Structure formats: C-alpha cells, structure tokens
Amino acid sequence: MVSNADKFTCVAQYNTNMQGVDRLDQLRGQFSLADGHTFKKWYKKLGMAIVDVARVNAYMSRTLSIDLEKDRDPHRSFVAQLTEELISGN
C-alpha cells in the first residue's frame, strides 16, 4: 500500500484536479461534434473539439448560475436551446 508520503506532489495535485477533467470528457462526449464526424483535415477536427469544450464551459457556467434541479435532463435541454439560438441568430 502506498502512503501519502510516498506520492510525488505532482501526482497528488493531478489526482485532486482529475474530477474536472473526467467531467469535461463525459459532457463533451455526449454531444460531441468532433467525435461524431470524420474529417480529412486535422484542423477541422481540432476546431470542432474547441467548439465542444466551449459548449461544455458554457453549460458549466450556466449550471453554476441557475437552479437546474427542475429539469430532468439539463444538459440535453441546454444543447437544444443553444442550437435553436445559434440557428435563429439570437
């Protein structure tokens, strides 16, 4: 068994912040633009991945600012609302 004294500080710091990375990967994977399509050019996939991360950041900001307990699937409704607003140009 490894004690806390045996761990490197960088490993301990990584493990404390890992929950945010896991949550980002989970939310990005649900409605991913980059993973759902194949692109011949690498920069298109990179651009879609950046859009995915921006979408997840917007969703997380929204969850921190309002109460989402009333919504059954808040992430899905957020993506639907975001899509409608982007299409309508609001």
Phi and psi restraints in degrees (range 20) as a CNS / XPLOR table:
assign (resid 1 and name C) (resid 2 and name N)
       (resid 2 and name CA) (resid 2 and name C) 1.0 -94.4 20.0 2
assign (resid 2 and name N) (resid 2 and name CA)
       (resid 2 and name C) (resid 3 and name N) 1.0 128.1 20.0 2
assign (resid 2 and name C) (resid 3 and name N)
       (resid 3 and name CA) (resid 3 and name C) 1.0 -87.9 20.0 2
assign (resid 3 and name N) (resid 3 and name CA)
       (resid 3 and name C) (resid 4 and name N) 1.0 167.6 20.0 2
assign (resid 3 and name C) (resid 4 and name N)
       (resid 4 and name CA) (resid 4 and name C) 1.0 -64.1 20.0 2
assign (resid 4 and name N) (resid 4 and name CA)
       (resid 4 and name C) (resid 5 and name N) 1.0 -27.8 20.0 2
assign (resid 4 and name C) (resid 5 and name N)
       (resid 5 and name CA) (resid 5 and name C) 1.0 -70.3 20.0 2
assign (resid 5 and name N) (resid 5 and name CA)
       (resid 5 and name C) (resid 6 and name N) 1.0 -25.5 20.0 2
assign (resid 5 and name C) (resid 6 and name N)
       (resid 6 and name CA) (resid 6 and name C) 1.0 -80.9 20.0 2
assign (resid 6 and name N) (resid 6 and name CA)
       (resid 6 and name C) (resid 7 and name N) 1.0 -16.5 20.0 2
assign (resid 6 and name C) (resid 7 and name N)
       (resid 7 and name CA) (resid 7 and name C) 1.0 -78.1 20.0 2
assign (resid 7 and name N) (resid 7 and name CA)
       (resid 7 and name C) (resid 8 and name N) 1.0 144.6 20.0 2
assign (resid 7 and name C) (resid 8 and name N)
       (resid 8 and name CA) (resid 8 and name C) 1.0 -72.5 20.0 2
assign (resid 8 and name N) (resid 8 and name CA)
       (resid 8 and name C) (resid 9 and name N) 1.0 151.8 20.0 2
assign (resid 8 and name C) (resid 9 and name N)
       (resid 9 and name CA) (resid 9 and name C) 1.0 -65.8 20.0 2
assign (resid 9 and name N) (resid 9 and name CA)
       (resid 9 and name C) (resid 10 and name N) 1.0 -34.3 20.0 2
assign (resid 9 and name C) (resid 10 and name N)
       (resid 10 and name CA) (resid 10 and name C) 1.0 -67.2 20.0 2
assign (resid 10 and name N) (resid 10 and name CA)
       (resid 10 and name C) (resid 11 and name N) 1.0 -35.3 20.0 2
assign (resid 10 and name C) (resid 11 and name N)
       (resid 11 and name CA) (resid 11 and name C) 1.0 -68.9 20.0 2
assign (resid 11 and name N) (resid 11 and name CA)
       (resid 11 and name C) (resid 12 and name N) 1.0 -42.6 20.0 2
assign (resid 11 and name C) (resid 12 and name N)
       (resid 12 and name CA) (resid 12 and name C) 1.0 -64.1 20.0 2
assign (resid 12 and name N) (resid 12 and name CA)
       (resid 12 and name C) (resid 13 and name N) 1.0 -41.1 20.0 2
assign (resid 12 and name C) (resid 13 and name N)
       (resid 13 and name CA) (resid 13 and name C) 1.0 -66.1 20.0 2
assign (resid 13 and name N) (resid 13 and name CA)
       (resid 13 and name C) (resid 14 and name N) 1.0 -40.9 20.0 2
assign (resid 13 and name C) (resid 14 and name N)
       (resid 14 and name CA) (resid 14 and name C) 1.0 -60.8 20.0 2
assign (resid 14 and name N) (resid 14 and name CA)
       (resid 14 and name C) (resid 15 and name N) 1.0 -44.3 20.0 2
assign (resid 14 and name C) (resid 15 and name N)
       (resid 15 and name CA) (resid 15 and name C) 1.0 -66.5 20.0 2
assign (resid 15 and name N) (resid 15 and name CA)
       (resid 15 and name C) (resid 16 and name N) 1.0 -32.8 20.0 2
assign (resid 15 and name C) (resid 16 and name N)
       (resid 16 and name CA) (resid 16 and name C) 1.0 -71.3 20.0 2
assign (resid 16 and name N) (resid 16 and name CA)
       (resid 16 and name C) (resid 17 and name N) 1.0 -30.1 20.0 2
assign (resid 16 and name C) (resid 17 and name N)
       (resid 17 and name CA) (resid 17 and name C) 1.0 -97.9 20.0 2
assign (resid 17 and name N) (resid 17 and name CA)
       (resid 17 and name C) (resid 18 and name N) 1.0 2.1 20.0 2
assign (resid 17 and name C) (resid 18 and name N)
       (resid 18 and name CA) (resid 18 and name C) 1.0 -67.3 20.0 2
assign (resid 18 and name N) (resid 18 and name CA)
       (resid 18 and name C) (resid 19 and name N) 1.0 -26.9 20.0 2
assign (resid 18 and name C) (resid 19 and name N)
       (resid 19 and name CA) (resid 19 and name C) 1.0 -61.1 20.0 2
assign (resid 19 and name N) (resid 19 and name CA)
       (resid 19 and name C) (resid 20 and name N) 1.0 -37.7 20.0 2
assign (resid 19 and name C) (resid 20 and name N)
       (resid 20 and name CA) (resid 20 and name C) 1.0 -66.0 20.0 2
assign (resid 20 and name N) (resid 20 and name CA)
       (resid 20 and name C) (resid 21 and name N) 1.0 -38.3 20.0 2
assign (resid 20 and name C) (resid 21 and name N)
       (resid 21 and name CA) (resid 21 and name C) 1.0 -67.9 20.0 2
assign (resid 21 and name N) (resid 21 and name CA)
       (resid 21 and name C) (resid 22 and name N) 1.0 -43.4 20.0 2
assign (resid 21 and name C) (resid 22 and name N)
       (resid 22 and name CA) (resid 22 and name C) 1.0 -61.6 20.0 2
assign (resid 22 and name N) (resid 22 and name CA)
       (resid 22 and name C) (resid 23 and name N) 1.0 -42.3 20.0 2
assign (resid 22 and name C) (resid 23 and name N)
       (resid 23 and name CA) (resid 23 and name C) 1.0 -65.1 20.0 2
assign (resid 23 and name N) (resid 23 and name CA)
       (resid 23 and name C) (resid 24 and name N) 1.0 -40.5 20.0 2
assign (resid 23 and name C) (resid 24 and name N)
       (resid 24 and name CA) (resid 24 and name C) 1.0 -61.6 20.0 2
assign (resid 24 and name N) (resid 24 and name CA)
       (resid 24 and name C) (resid 25 and name N) 1.0 -45.5 20.0 2
assign (resid 24 and name C) (resid 25 and name N)
       (resid 25 and name CA) (resid 25 and name C) 1.0 -62.9 20.0 2
assign (resid 25 and name N) (resid 25 and name CA)
       (resid 25 and name C) (resid 26 and name N) 1.0 -39.7 20.0 2
assign (resid 25 and name C) (resid 26 and name N)
       (resid 26 and name CA) (resid 26 and name C) 1.0 -64.9 20.0 2
assign (resid 26 and name N) (resid 26 and name CA)
       (resid 26 and name C) (resid 27 and name N) 1.0 -48.4 20.0 2
assign (resid 26 and name C) (resid 27 and name N)
       (resid 27 and name CA) (resid 27 and name C) 1.0 -70.2 20.0 2
assign (resid 27 and name N) (resid 27 and name CA)
       (resid 27 and name C) (resid 28 and name N) 1.0 -36.3 20.0 2
assign (resid 27 and name C) (resid 28 and name N)
       (resid 28 and name CA) (resid 28 and name C) 1.0 -67.8 20.0 2
assign (resid 28 and name N) (resid 28 and name CA)
       (resid 28 and name C) (resid 29 and name N) 1.0 -34.4 20.0 2
assign (resid 28 and name C) (resid 29 and name N)
       (resid 29 and name CA) (resid 29 and name C) 1.0 -73.9 20.0 2
assign (resid 29 and name N) (resid 29 and name CA)
       (resid 29 and name C) (resid 30 and name N) 1.0 -22.9 20.0 2
assign (resid 29 and name C) (resid 30 and name N)
       (resid 30 and name CA) (resid 30 and name C) 1.0 -67.2 20.0 2
assign (resid 30 and name N) (resid 30 and name CA)
       (resid 30 and name C) (resid 31 and name N) 1.0 -43.8 20.0 2
assign (resid 30 and name C) (resid 31 and name N)
       (resid 31 and name CA) (resid 31 and name C) 1.0 -129.9 20.0 2
assign (resid 31 and name N) (resid 31 and name CA)
       (resid 31 and name C) (resid 32 and name N) 1.0 47.0 20.0 2
assign (resid 31 and name C) (resid 32 and name N)
       (resid 32 and name CA) (resid 32 and name C) 1.0 -75.4 20.0 2
assign (resid 32 and name N) (resid 32 and name CA)
       (resid 32 and name C) (resid 33 and name N) 1.0 133.4 20.0 2
assign (resid 32 and name C) (resid 33 and name N)
       (resid 33 and name CA) (resid 33 and name C) 1.0 -81.9 20.0 2
assign (resid 33 and name N) (resid 33 and name CA)
       (resid 33 and name C) (resid 34 and name N) 1.0 -36.0 20.0 2
assign (resid 33 and name C) (resid 34 and name N)
       (resid 34 and name CA) (resid 34 and name C) 1.0 -73.9 20.0 2
assign (resid 34 and name N) (resid 34 and name CA)
       (resid 34 and name C) (resid 35 and name N) 1.0 -37.9 20.0 2
assign (resid 34 and name C) (resid 35 and name N)
       (resid 35 and name CA) (resid 35 and name C) 1.0 -84.2 20.0 2
assign (resid 35 and name N) (resid 35 and name CA)
       (resid 35 and name C) (resid 36 and name N) 1.0 -18.9 20.0 2
assign (resid 35 and name C) (resid 36 and name N)
       (resid 36 and name CA) (resid 36 and name C) 1.0 -84.2 20.0 2
assign (resid 36 and name N) (resid 36 and name CA)
       (resid 36 and name C) (resid 37 and name N) 1.0 -9.0 20.0 2
assign (resid 36 and name C) (resid 37 and name N)
       (resid 37 and name CA) (resid 37 and name C) 1.0 -133.2 20.0 2
assign (resid 37 and name N) (resid 37 and name CA)
       (resid 37 and name C) (resid 38 and name N) 1.0 159.9 20.0 2
assign (resid 37 and name C) (resid 38 and name N)
       (resid 38 and name CA) (resid 38 and name C) 1.0 -109.9 20.0 2
assign (resid 38 and name N) (resid 38 and name CA)
       (resid 38 and name C) (resid 39 and name N) 1.0 140.1 20.0 2
assign (resid 38 and name C) (resid 39 and name N)
       (resid 39 and name CA) (resid 39 and name C) 1.0 -126.3 20.0 2
assign (resid 39 and name N) (resid 39 and name CA)
       (resid 39 and name C) (resid 40 and name N) 1.0 143.5 20.0 2
assign (resid 39 and name C) (resid 40 and name N)
       (resid 40 and name CA) (resid 40 and name C) 1.0 -78.9 20.0 2
assign (resid 40 and name N) (resid 40 and name CA)
       (resid 40 and name C) (resid 41 and name N) 1.0 -28.7 20.0 2
assign (resid 40 and name C) (resid 41 and name N)
       (resid 41 and name CA) (resid 41 and name C) 1.0 -102.5 20.0 2
assign (resid 41 and name N) (resid 41 and name CA)
       (resid 41 and name C) (resid 42 and name N) 1.0 133.5 20.0 2
assign (resid 41 and name C) (resid 42 and name N)
       (resid 42 and name CA) (resid 42 and name C) 1.0 -66.2 20.0 2
assign (resid 42 and name N) (resid 42 and name CA)
       (resid 42 and name C) (resid 43 and name N) 1.0 -31.8 20.0 2
assign (resid 42 and name C) (resid 43 and name N)
       (resid 43 and name CA) (resid 43 and name C) 1.0 -71.6 20.0 2
assign (resid 43 and name N) (resid 43 and name CA)
       (resid 43 and name C) (resid 44 and name N) 1.0 -22.8 20.0 2
assign (resid 43 and name C) (resid 44 and name N)
       (resid 44 and name CA) (resid 44 and name C) 1.0 -69.4 20.0 2
assign (resid 44 and name N) (resid 44 and name CA)
       (resid 44 and name C) (resid 45 and name N) 1.0 -43.1 20.0 2
assign (resid 44 and name C) (resid 45 and name N)
       (resid 45 and name CA) (resid 45 and name C) 1.0 -64.7 20.0 2
assign (resid 45 and name N) (resid 45 and name CA)
       (resid 45 and name C) (resid 46 and name N) 1.0 -39.7 20.0 2
assign (resid 45 and name C) (resid 46 and name N)
       (resid 46 and name CA) (resid 46 and name C) 1.0 -62.4 20.0 2
assign (resid 46 and name N) (resid 46 and name CA)
       (resid 46 and name C) (resid 47 and name N) 1.0 -42.9 20.0 2
assign (resid 46 and name C) (resid 47 and name N)
       (resid 47 and name CA) (resid 47 and name C) 1.0 -61.8 20.0 2
assign (resid 47 and name N) (resid 47 and name CA)
       (resid 47 and name C) (resid 48 and name N) 1.0 -42.4 20.0 2
assign (resid 47 and name C) (resid 48 and name N)
       (resid 48 and name CA) (resid 48 and name C) 1.0 -67.1 20.0 2
assign (resid 48 and name N) (resid 48 and name CA)
       (resid 48 and name C) (resid 49 and name N) 1.0 -35.3 20.0 2
assign (resid 48 and name C) (resid 49 and name N)
       (resid 49 and name CA) (resid 49 and name C) 1.0 -66.0 20.0 2
assign (resid 49 and name N) (resid 49 and name CA)
       (resid 49 and name C) (resid 50 and name N) 1.0 -37.2 20.0 2
assign (resid 49 and name C) (resid 50 and name N)
       (resid 50 and name CA) (resid 50 and name C) 1.0 -66.3 20.0 2
assign (resid 50 and name N) (resid 50 and name CA)
       (resid 50 and name C) (resid 51 and name N) 1.0 -39.6 20.0 2
assign (resid 50 and name C) (resid 51 and name N)
       (resid 51 and name CA) (resid 51 and name C) 1.0 -62.9 20.0 2
assign (resid 51 and name N) (resid 51 and name CA)
       (resid 51 and name C) (resid 52 and name N) 1.0 -40.2 20.0 2
assign (resid 51 and name C) (resid 52 and name N)
       (resid 52 and name CA) (resid 52 and name C) 1.0 -60.2 20.0 2
assign (resid 52 and name N) (resid 52 and name CA)
       (resid 52 and name C) (resid 53 and name N) 1.0 -45.9 20.0 2
assign (resid 52 and name C) (resid 53 and name N)
       (resid 53 and name CA) (resid 53 and name C) 1.0 -65.9 20.0 2
assign (resid 53 and name N) (resid 53 and name CA)
       (resid 53 and name C) (resid 54 and name N) 1.0 -38.9 20.0 2
assign (resid 53 and name C) (resid 54 and name N)
       (resid 54 and name CA) (resid 54 and name C) 1.0 -64.1 20.0 2
assign (resid 54 and name N) (resid 54 and name CA)
       (resid 54 and name C) (resid 55 and name N) 1.0 -38.7 20.0 2
assign (resid 54 and name C) (resid 55 and name N)
       (resid 55 and name CA) (resid 55 and name C) 1.0 -64.6 20.0 2
assign (resid 55 and name N) (resid 55 and name CA)
       (resid 55 and name C) (resid 56 and name N) 1.0 -43.2 20.0 2
assign (resid 55 and name C) (resid 56 and name N)
       (resid 56 and name CA) (resid 56 and name C) 1.0 -65.9 20.0 2
assign (resid 56 and name N) (resid 56 and name CA)
       (resid 56 and name C) (resid 57 and name N) 1.0 -40.1 20.0 2
assign (resid 56 and name C) (resid 57 and name N)
       (resid 57 and name CA) (resid 57 and name C) 1.0 -63.3 20.0 2
assign (resid 57 and name N) (resid 57 and name CA)
       (resid 57 and name C) (resid 58 and name N) 1.0 -40.1 20.0 2
assign (resid 57 and name C) (resid 58 and name N)
       (resid 58 and name CA) (resid 58 and name C) 1.0 -65.1 20.0 2
assign (resid 58 and name N) (resid 58 and name CA)
       (resid 58 and name C) (resid 59 and name N) 1.0 -40.1 20.0 2
assign (resid 58 and name C) (resid 59 and name N)
       (resid 59 and name CA) (resid 59 and name C) 1.0 -64.6 20.0 2
assign (resid 59 and name N) (resid 59 and name CA)
       (resid 59 and name C) (resid 60 and name N) 1.0 -44.0 20.0 2
assign (resid 59 and name C) (resid 60 and name N)
       (resid 60 and name CA) (resid 60 and name C) 1.0 -65.4 20.0 2
assign (resid 60 and name N) (resid 60 and name CA)
       (resid 60 and name C) (resid 61 and name N) 1.0 -37.4 20.0 2
assign (resid 60 and name C) (resid 61 and name N)
       (resid 61 and name CA) (resid 61 and name C) 1.0 -63.3 20.0 2
assign (resid 61 and name N) (resid 61 and name CA)
       (resid 61 and name C) (resid 62 and name N) 1.0 -39.7 20.0 2
assign (resid 61 and name C) (resid 62 and name N)
       (resid 62 and name CA) (resid 62 and name C) 1.0 -66.4 20.0 2
assign (resid 62 and name N) (resid 62 and name CA)
       (resid 62 and name C) (resid 63 and name N) 1.0 -41.1 20.0 2
assign (resid 62 and name C) (resid 63 and name N)
       (resid 63 and name CA) (resid 63 and name C) 1.0 -66.0 20.0 2
assign (resid 63 and name N) (resid 63 and name CA)
       (resid 63 and name C) (resid 64 and name N) 1.0 -30.1 20.0 2
assign (resid 63 and name C) (resid 64 and name N)
       (resid 64 and name CA) (resid 64 and name C) 1.0 -76.0 20.0 2
assign (resid 64 and name N) (resid 64 and name CA)
       (resid 64 and name C) (resid 65 and name N) 1.0 -23.4 20.0 2
assign (resid 64 and name C) (resid 65 and name N)
       (resid 65 and name CA) (resid 65 and name C) 1.0 -96.1 20.0 2
assign (resid 65 and name N) (resid 65 and name CA)
       (resid 65 and name C) (resid 66 and name N) 1.0 -23.3 20.0 2
assign (resid 65 and name C) (resid 66 and name N)
       (resid 66 and name CA) (resid 66 and name C) 1.0 -131.2 20.0 2
assign (resid 66 and name N) (resid 66 and name CA)
       (resid 66 and name C) (resid 67 and name N) 1.0 167.3 20.0 2
assign (resid 66 and name C) (resid 67 and name N)
       (resid 67 and name CA) (resid 67 and name C) 1.0 -89.0 20.0 2
assign (resid 67 and name N) (resid 67 and name CA)
       (resid 67 and name C) (resid 68 and name N) 1.0 118.6 20.0 2
assign (resid 67 and name C) (resid 68 and name N)
       (resid 68 and name CA) (resid 68 and name C) 1.0 -107.0 20.0 2
assign (resid 68 and name N) (resid 68 and name CA)
       (resid 68 and name C) (resid 69 and name N) 1.0 11.2 20.0 2
assign (resid 68 and name C) (resid 69 and name N)
       (resid 69 and name CA) (resid 69 and name C) 1.0 -67.7 20.0 2
assign (resid 69 and name N) (resid 69 and name CA)
       (resid 69 and name C) (resid 70 and name N) 1.0 -22.6 20.0 2
assign (resid 69 and name C) (resid 70 and name N)
       (resid 70 and name CA) (resid 70 and name C) 1.0 -74.9 20.0 2
assign (resid 70 and name N) (resid 70 and name CA)
       (resid 70 and name C) (resid 71 and name N) 1.0 -25.4 20.0 2
assign (resid 70 and name C) (resid 71 and name N)
       (resid 71 and name CA) (resid 71 and name C) 1.0 -86.5 20.0 2
assign (resid 71 and name N) (resid 71 and name CA)
       (resid 71 and name C) (resid 72 and name N) 1.0 134.4 20.0 2
assign (resid 71 and name C) (resid 72 and name N)
       (resid 72 and name CA) (resid 72 and name C) 1.0 -73.1 20.0 2
assign (resid 72 and name N) (resid 72 and name CA)
       (resid 72 and name C) (resid 73 and name N) 1.0 -42.2 20.0 2
assign (resid 72 and name C) (resid 73 and name N)
       (resid 73 and name CA) (resid 73 and name C) 1.0 -130.6 20.0 2
assign (resid 73 and name N) (resid 73 and name CA)
       (resid 73 and name C) (resid 74 and name N) 1.0 81.8 20.0 2
assign (resid 73 and name C) (resid 74 and name N)
       (resid 74 and name CA) (resid 74 and name C) 1.0 -64.7 20.0 2
assign (resid 74 and name N) (resid 74 and name CA)
       (resid 74 and name C) (resid 75 and name N) 1.0 -31.8 20.0 2
assign (resid 74 and name C) (resid 75 and name N)
       (resid 75 and name CA) (resid 75 and name C) 1.0 -69.0 20.0 2
assign (resid 75 and name N) (resid 75 and name CA)
       (resid 75 and name C) (resid 76 and name N) 1.0 -42.9 20.0 2
assign (resid 75 and name C) (resid 76 and name N)
       (resid 76 and name CA) (resid 76 and name C) 1.0 -63.9 20.0 2
assign (resid 76 and name N) (resid 76 and name CA)
       (resid 76 and name C) (resid 77 and name N) 1.0 -44.0 20.0 2
assign (resid 76 and name C) (resid 77 and name N)
       (resid 77 and name CA) (resid 77 and name C) 1.0 -67.6 20.0 2
assign (resid 77 and name N) (resid 77 and name CA)
       (resid 77 and name C) (resid 78 and name N) 1.0 -33.9 20.0 2
assign (resid 77 and name C) (resid 78 and name N)
       (resid 78 and name CA) (resid 78 and name C) 1.0 -64.8 20.0 2
assign (resid 78 and name N) (resid 78 and name CA)
       (resid 78 and name C) (resid 79 and name N) 1.0 -44.8 20.0 2
assign (resid 78 and name C) (resid 79 and name N)
       (resid 79 and name CA) (resid 79 and name C) 1.0 -64.7 20.0 2
assign (resid 79 and name N) (resid 79 and name CA)
       (resid 79 and name C) (resid 80 and name N) 1.0 -39.6 20.0 2
assign (resid 79 and name C) (resid 80 and name N)
       (resid 80 and name CA) (resid 80 and name C) 1.0 -64.3 20.0 2
assign (resid 80 and name N) (resid 80 and name CA)
       (resid 80 and name C) (resid 81 and name N) 1.0 -43.9 20.0 2
assign (resid 80 and name C) (resid 81 and name N)
       (resid 81 and name CA) (resid 81 and name C) 1.0 -65.6 20.0 2
assign (resid 81 and name N) (resid 81 and name CA)
       (resid 81 and name C) (resid 82 and name N) 1.0 -41.9 20.0 2
assign (resid 81 and name C) (resid 82 and name N)
       (resid 82 and name CA) (resid 82 and name C) 1.0 -62.4 20.0 2
assign (resid 82 and name N) (resid 82 and name CA)
       (resid 82 and name C) (resid 83 and name N) 1.0 -42.4 20.0 2
assign (resid 82 and name C) (resid 83 and name N)
       (resid 83 and name CA) (resid 83 and name C) 1.0 -63.2 20.0 2
assign (resid 83 and name N) (resid 83 and name CA)
       (resid 83 and name C) (resid 84 and name N) 1.0 -45.3 20.0 2
assign (resid 83 and name C) (resid 84 and name N)
       (resid 84 and name CA) (resid 84 and name C) 1.0 -61.1 20.0 2
assign (resid 84 and name N) (resid 84 and name CA)
       (resid 84 and name C) (resid 85 and name N) 1.0 -42.5 20.0 2
assign (resid 84 and name C) (resid 85 and name N)
       (resid 85 and name CA) (resid 85 and name C) 1.0 -69.3 20.0 2
assign (resid 85 and name N) (resid 85 and name CA)
       (resid 85 and name C) (resid 86 and name N) 1.0 -35.6 20.0 2
assign (resid 85 and name C) (resid 86 and name N)
       (resid 86 and name CA) (resid 86 and name C) 1.0 -68.9 20.0 2
assign (resid 86 and name N) (resid 86 and name CA)
       (resid 86 and name C) (resid 87 and name N) 1.0 -38.0 20.0 2
assign (resid 86 and name C) (resid 87 and name N)
       (resid 87 and name CA) (resid 87 and name C) 1.0 -69.4 20.0 2
assign (resid 87 and name N) (resid 87 and name CA)
       (resid 87 and name C) (resid 88 and name N) 1.0 -41.3 20.0 2
assign (resid 87 and name C) (resid 88 and name N)
       (resid 88 and name CA) (resid 88 and name C) 1.0 -76.3 20.0 2
assign (resid 88 and name N) (resid 88 and name CA)
       (resid 88 and name C) (resid 89 and name N) 1.0 -17.4 20.0 2
assign (resid 88 and name C) (resid 89 and name N)
       (resid 89 and name CA) (resid 89 and name C) 1.0 86.4 20.0 2
assign (resid 89 and name N) (resid 89 and name CA)
       (resid 89 and name C) (resid 90 and name N) 1.0 18.1 20.0 2
